[in-house]
Amino acid sequence: MKKILVTTLVGFILPIAGIAKAEVPNLCQSEYSSRPVASYQTSDFIVNICEDDKGLFYVGFSREDREFRTVLDASRIQNQGVTGYAANNGNYNYYILSLPNGEIRLNIRELTAGGINSMILNQEVLEFRYY
């Protein structure tokens, strides 16, 4: 699949990996009365990063079932050229990672005994939007 180089323009949806443009659902305003920061879509999941007066939060849900949602406090991360967002519920770490090679990925890692992270999901983001 051919990769497309894109220039980030605030308010536009940016296709990557040759995927056609599509509106990425965002529940920040309609469901949570907050400001949208970013939206991401993989083959199976949709993630919204929202912000209210308390700070950032992560809203993740399946593309097939929007009723079951993961809603957690989130933080911005930056480490060795990788930027993105992180959220944790005590059992799982959720990451949206922008890699130095231009790829954006959704990672979910399970926390196991001794604080070791075990990767349970690693999907490429197909659509994203920054607000």
C-alpha positions as CSV (number, residue, x, y, z in Angstrom):
1,M,0.0,0.0,0.0
2,K,1.4,3.4,-1.0
3,K,2.1,5.9,1.8
4,I,1.0,9.5,1.4
5,L,3.0,12.3,2.9
6,V,0.7,14.9,4.4
7,T,1.0,18.5,5.7
8,T,-0.9,19.1,8.9
9,L,-3.5,21.8,8.6
10,V,-5.7,22.4,11.6
11,G,-9.3,21.4,11.0
12,F,-8.7,19.1,8.1
13,I,-8.9,15.3,8.0
14,L,-5.6,13.9,6.8
15,P,-5.6,10.5,5.1
16,I,-2.6,8.3,5.5
17,A,-1.7,4.9,4.0
18,G,-3.8,5.6,0.9
19,I,-7.1,5.6,2.8
20,A,-9.9,7.8,1.4
21,K,-11.0,10.8,3.4
22,A,-13.9,10.2,5.9
23,E,-15.3,12.0,8.8
24,V,-13.8,10.7,12.1
25,P,-16.5,10.6,14.7
26,N,-15.9,12.9,17.7
27,L,-18.0,12.7,20.9
28,C,-16.2,15.4,22.8
29,Q,-18.8,18.2,22.3
30,S,-22.0,16.1,21.9
31,E,-21.5,13.6,24.7
32,Y,-19.0,15.2,27.1
33,S,-19.5,19.0,26.7
34,S,-15.8,19.4,26.1
35,R,-13.4,20.7,23.5
36,P,-12.2,18.2,20.9
37,V,-8.4,18.1,20.6
38,A,-7.9,15.1,18.2
39,S,-9.7,12.1,16.7
40,Y,-8.2,8.9,15.5
41,Q,-9.6,5.9,13.7
42,T,-8.1,2.4,13.2
43,S,-9.7,-0.6,11.5
44,D,-11.4,-1.5,14.7
45,F,-11.4,1.5,17.1
46,I,-12.1,5.2,17.3
47,V,-10.3,7.4,19.9
48,N,-11.1,11.0,20.8
49,I,-8.8,13.2,22.8
50,C,-10.9,15.8,24.6
51,E,-10.2,18.7,26.9
52,D,-12.3,20.4,29.6
53,D,-11.4,22.6,32.6
54,K,-9.9,19.6,34.4
55,G,-7.6,18.7,31.6
56,L,-7.3,16.1,28.8
57,F,-9.2,12.9,28.6
58,Y,-9.3,9.8,26.4
59,V,-12.5,8.4,24.9
60,G,-12.1,5.1,23.1
61,F,-14.7,2.9,21.6
62,S,-15.2,0.1,19.1
63,R,-16.3,1.1,15.6
64,E,-19.1,-1.5,15.9
65,D,-20.3,-0.7,19.4
66,R,-20.2,3.0,20.4
67,E,-22.1,2.4,23.6
68,F,-19.2,0.6,25.4
69,R,-16.6,3.3,25.9
70,T,-13.3,3.7,27.8
71,V,-13.1,7.2,29.3
72,L,-9.9,8.1,31.2
73,D,-7.8,11.0,32.2
74,A,-5.1,11.5,29.6
75,S,-1.7,13.2,29.2
76,R,0.5,14.4,26.4
77,I,3.7,12.4,26.0
78,Q,7.0,13.1,24.2
79,N,10.0,10.8,24.3
80,Q,12.9,10.4,21.8
81,G,10.9,11.7,18.8
82,V,7.7,9.9,19.7
83,T,4.7,12.2,20.6
84,G,1.1,11.5,21.5
85,Y,-1.3,10.8,24.3
86,A,-1.4,8.3,27.1
87,A,-4.2,7.1,29.5
88,N,-4.2,4.4,32.2
89,N,-7.0,2.7,34.1
90,G,-4.8,0.7,36.5
91,N,-5.0,-2.5,34.4
92,Y,-4.2,-1.2,30.9
93,N,-2.2,1.6,29.3
94,Y,-3.7,3.2,26.2
95,Y,-1.4,5.1,23.8
96,I,-1.8,7.1,20.6
97,L,1.7,7.4,19.3
98,S,3.1,9.6,16.5
99,L,6.3,7.9,15.4
100,P,9.4,9.6,13.8
101,N,8.7,7.7,10.5
102,G,5.3,9.5,10.3
103,E,3.2,6.5,11.3
104,I,0.5,6.9,14.0
105,R,-0.4,3.9,16.1
106,L,-2.9,2.9,18.8
107,N,-1.3,0.7,21.4
108,I,-3.0,-1.0,24.3
109,R,-0.8,-2.7,26.9
110,E,-1.8,-4.8,29.8
111,L,-0.1,-4.2,33.1
112,T,1.1,-7.5,34.6
113,A,2.7,-8.4,37.9
114,G,5.9,-6.5,38.5
115,G,4.7,-3.6,36.3
116,I,5.6,-5.2,33.0
117,N,3.7,-4.0,30.0
118,S,2.3,-6.8,27.7
119,M,1.2,-5.5,24.3
120,I,-2.4,-6.7,23.5
121,L,-3.1,-4.3,20.6
122,N,-1.0,-2.4,18.1
123,Q,-3.0,-0.9,15.2
124,E,-2.2,1.6,12.6
125,V,-4.3,4.8,12.6
126,L,-6.0,5.1,9.2
127,E,-7.7,8.5,9.7
128,F,-7.0,11.3,12.1
129,R,-8.1,14.9,12.7
130,Y,-6.6,17.7,14.8
131,Y,-8.9,20.5,15.9
